[in-house]
Amino acid sequence: MTTPKADDPGVRLIKIEALARVEGEGGVRVLIRDGRVEDAQVRIFEAPRLFESILRGRGLEEPPDLTARICGICPVAYQMSACHAVEAALGVVIDPAVRLLRRLLYCGEWIESHALHVVCLHAPDFLGQESVLAMAGASPDLANCVRRFLKLKKAGNSIVHLLGGREIHPINARVGGFHRAPRKGELNVLLEPLKEALDLALELVRWVAAFDFPQFEHDYEFVALRHESEYPMNEGRLISSRGLDIAMNQFLDHFEEQQVPYSNALQCRKKATGTAYFVGPLARINLNFDHLSPTAKQIAGESGIAWPSRNPFTGIVARAVEIVHAVEVAIDLIQQYEPPARSAVPLTPRAGTGNWITEAPRGILFHQYQIDAKGLVTHALIIPPTSQNQRQIEEDLIRFAPRVLDLPQHEAEWCCEHVVRNYDPCISCATHFLKFEVQR
Amino acid sequence: MNPSLPIVTPRPMPNRPRLAVFKFTSCDGCQLSLLDCEDELLDLADRVEIGFFREAARLELSGCFDVALVEGSVSTPEQEQEIRNVRARSKFLICLGACASHGGIQALRHLGSAAAALRVVYANPASVAMLEKSLPASDYVKVDLELPGCPINKKQLIHVIASLLAGGRPGLDRHAQCLECKRQGVVCLVVARGMACLGPATSTGCGALCMRHDRGCFGCYGPAQGANAAALARRFGELGLEPAAIARLFRTFYSTAVEFQIGSQSA
């Protein structure tokens, strides 16, 4: 998009300087010329933080703790992808009980992150409220909803707190396993709040499924992990709604990052076609509906949304359904739990490269590490979900903006913000990895 | 970055004081601590007027704030101006976490190896303006209080806000983690198991979290008052840690803190 001059005849900009209710700092520009939407840009101005450089020369055990600091909302996702990628480089095989605990920890993060987005960041758009607090102040009914649904967020956080030590940047996960594995029965204290959370999560699905969704279908390429028997989280092949089916270490053969001049984050596209693709809860549900937990599958069927859904506005329902799924899986994992023989596999340094993808709350998160014979990281590459969705968000804006041209500027801006928030963008994540030069 | 901040006695707050939350270069985790107060959030919203909190609200009030919470370090030319604007609009300015008080994990780029690596990896630098360093707010403006941690402890945040609402002066302990371990009956990892633990040089705040998980402290809460990091680093050497590994241990989220710099160079 060339920058149009203010006195350009026939030019109008829908301009959001700083997006609210997203993690991190970004803006939006939609350029309209002679009543036609010409282009849209998601402009990310969040300051780069240079993680891939910082990681060079660090010990092989450090990426989980260091990369957690990329994002305060999804630190577990970074810890999971980092642990698995380093283990892949070392050829480490983890204990089945450690696998179980990792899934449980991830369930906690999915629940708290999704509840945050559904209730606090996204629902206010559907109800015409500027914030969750304004929403809670709008009526006693809504105040009650917010109060109750915040308990869901708390239930997710309580898993991360118990198993990870704290909610934000938990400290217990490590390469090879956990620093301390819970004793048998220690996790049972979570069962009561999780059973209450299951009812709340069902209520949440019904609540959001009743929102008004604009008719806005599109033939997206959805991309997600696919596990042979489970809803995807820590493992699987990478598949798409257009027939892609690859091992996760082939990711870089099929996807590539591109720099755009207006953004501090790179954009990812399909290598062969140069096209955008769609990751996150909607992609996961569309590609893995058969592996949802029984209650999640049932409530998804009753929600009135036709799955697979090609309407990004229904992403809020996908998130709520995934909360049901994650709560139900968490209960099941806690009931199955037997402590591992040892909490972590001992690590022996060796030179190697590890690639891994896990399903972060917002979609696939790719990590790659090269490790030398002394056990130091020599190269790191991290591709978070939001940089993968970024081009898709822009294409949605281009397709949606014609509908808002007759609205007052303020309302047109809000509608465009809503389109962006459908993706729950995490801009802190998207920016960290920009390659840049220091200004001296 | 000043370890002995001037003690400011705030005036009692007006009936419904105005709170603002500002983000600089950071992960959003410290401000998320506020939204993670699931039990207190709506009650807090009754007691304060939230005038600016972009992660949570579209509304952005103009004018001044009684309390400003600042997350993140100053690392771009725009942020240098922005932190001054925030200060000018705020009566009581609180830094949240390691980034705002010490430059945070992104300050690791000050170390030579990271700076050299940059030149190898940039693609098209023209679109990004960035300062050479990641700096604390206190390098630019007067700061009234710093909450330690990567991330902060949300209980400390609630304690500080509640104290200010009551017209009190919030105080935070900065003694070493060792005291926490003794209080909680955690057997010393350094003495009993020969593990590397930064607890003797690290401030309290998390409640000896790592040690309770069979893990040595890795310094998320920054240096304790009177920390003797040099002696601790020498002890790690006696336990068999390589000098480079000892240096890395002190260089994570508080690498710019003087005490931790001493520790990283004392192996």
Contacts between the chains, C-beta under 8 A, distances in Angstrom:
chain1	res1	chain2	res2	distance
A	18	B	54	6.3
A	19	B	54	8.0
A	20	B	54	5.0
A	20	B	55	7.7
A	20	B	56	7.8
A	20	B	57	6.1
A	20	B	58	4.3
A	20	B	60	7.9
A	21	B	54	7.9
A	21	B	55	7.0
A	21	B	56	6.6
A	21	B	57	7.1
A	21	B	58	6.8
A	22	B	55	7.5
A	23	B	28	4.7
A	23	B	55	6.5
A	24	B	23	7.9
A	24	B	28	6.3
A	25	B	23	6.7
A	25	B	54	7.9
A	46	B	25	7.9
A	47	B	24	7.5
A	47	B	25	4.1
A	47	B	75	4.9
A	47	B	76	4.9
A	47	B	79	7.0
A	47	B	130	6.7
A	48	B	128	6.3
A	48	B	130	6.5
A	49	B	25	6.4
A	49	B	75	8.0
A	49	B	105	7.4
A	49	B	106	4.3
A	50	B	106	6.3
A	50	B	109	5.3
A	50	B	114	6.9
A	50	B	118	7.2
A	52	B	121	7.0
A	53	B	109	6.6
A	53	B	114	4.8
A	53	B	117	4.3
A	53	B	118	5.7
A	53	B	121	6.6
A	54	B	105	6.9
A	54	B	106	7.5
A	54	B	108	4.7
A	54	B	109	6.6
A	54	B	114	5.8
A	56	B	113	6.8
A	56	B	114	7.3
A	56	B	117	5.4
A	57	B	113	5.4
A	58	B	248	6.3
A	59	B	245	6.6
A	59	B	248	6.1
A	62	B	248	7.2
A	65	B	218	6.7
A	65	B	252	7.5
A	66	B	105	6.8
A	66	B	252	7.2
A	69	B	27	5.3
A	69	B	29	7.7
A	69	B	104	7.7
A	69	B	105	4.8
A	69	B	150	6.8
A	69	B	253	7.3
A	70	B	27	6.2
A	71	B	27	5.4
A	71	B	28	7.0
A	71	B	29	7.6
A	72	B	26	7.7
A	72	B	27	4.3
A	72	B	28	4.5
A	72	B	29	2.1
A	72	B	30	6.9
A	72	B	31	7.9
A	72	B	32	4.9
A	72	B	151	6.2
A	73	B	28	6.1
A	73	B	29	7.4
A	73	B	32	6.0
A	75	B	27	7.9
A	75	B	29	7.2
A	112	B	36	8.0
A	116	B	32	7.9
A	116	B	35	6.5
A	120	B	35	6.2
A	120	B	56	6.3
A	121	B	56	7.6
A	130	B	57	5.8
A	130	B	58	4.2
A	130	B	59	4.8
A	131	B	50	7.8
A	131	B	53	7.7
A	131	B	56	5.6
A	131	B	57	3.3
A	131	B	58	6.5
A	131	B	59	6.4
A	132	B	56	6.5
A	132	B	57	7.9
A	133	B	41	7.9
A	133	B	42	7.4
A	133	B	45	4.6
A	133	B	50	6.4
A	133	B	56	7.3
A	133	B	57	6.8
A	134	B	57	7.3
A	134	B	59	7.3
A	136	B	42	5.7
A	136	B	45	7.3
A	137	B	45	7.8
A	143	B	42	7.1
A	146	B	42	6.8
A	147	B	42	6.2
A	150	B	38	4.3
A	150	B	39	8.0
A	150	B	41	6.7
A	150	B	42	7.8
A	151	B	38	6.8
A	153	B	36	7.8
A	153	B	38	5.5
A	154	B	38	4.1
A	154	B	39	7.2
A	157	B	36	6.2
A	157	B	38	7.3
A	165	B	209	5.0
A	165	B	210	7.3
A	165	B	212	7.7
A	165	B	213	5.5
A	166	B	151	7.8
A	166	B	206	7.1
A	166	B	209	6.3
A	167	B	36	5.6
A	168	B	29	4.4
A	168	B	30	7.9
A	168	B	32	6.2
A	168	B	33	6.5
A	168	B	36	7.1
A	168	B	151	4.2
A	169	B	29	6.3
A	169	B	150	6.5
A	169	B	151	5.5
A	169	B	220	7.4
A	171	B	209	5.8
A	171	B	210	5.2
A	171	B	213	6.3
A	171	B	215	6.5
A	171	B	218	7.9
A	171	B	220	7.9
A	172	B	213	5.0
A	172	B	215	7.4
A	174	B	215	7.9
A	179	B	210	7.5
A	179	B	213	4.8
A	179	B	214	5.2
A	179	B	215	4.0
A	180	B	213	4.4
A	180	B	214	4.3
A	180	B	215	7.2
A	259	B	123	5.1
A	259	B	124	5.3
A	259	B	127	7.9
A	261	B	124	7.4
A	261	B	126	7.3
A	261	B	127	5.0
A	262	B	127	7.0
A	263	B	127	7.6
A	264	B	127	7.2
A	264	B	128	5.8
A	343	B	214	7.6
A	414	B	58	7.6
A	417	B	58	7.7
A	428	B	26	7.3
A	428	B	27	5.3
A	428	B	28	5.1
A	434	B	128	6.6
A	435	B	121	4.6
A	435	B	122	4.5
A	435	B	123	4.7
A	436	B	118	7.1
A	436	B	122	5.1
A	436	B	125	5.3
A	436	B	128	4.4
A	436	B	130	6.1
A	437	B	118	6.5
A	437	B	119	7.0
A	437	B	122	4.5
A	437	B	125	3.4
A	437	B	128	7.6
A	438	B	109	8.0
A	438	B	115	7.0
A	438	B	118	6.0
A	438	B	130	6.1
A	438	B	131	7.9
A	438	B	132	5.2
A	439	B	77	7.7
A	439	B	129	5.6
A	439	B	130	5.4
A	439	B	131	6.8
A	439	B	132	7.2
A	440	B	132	5.7
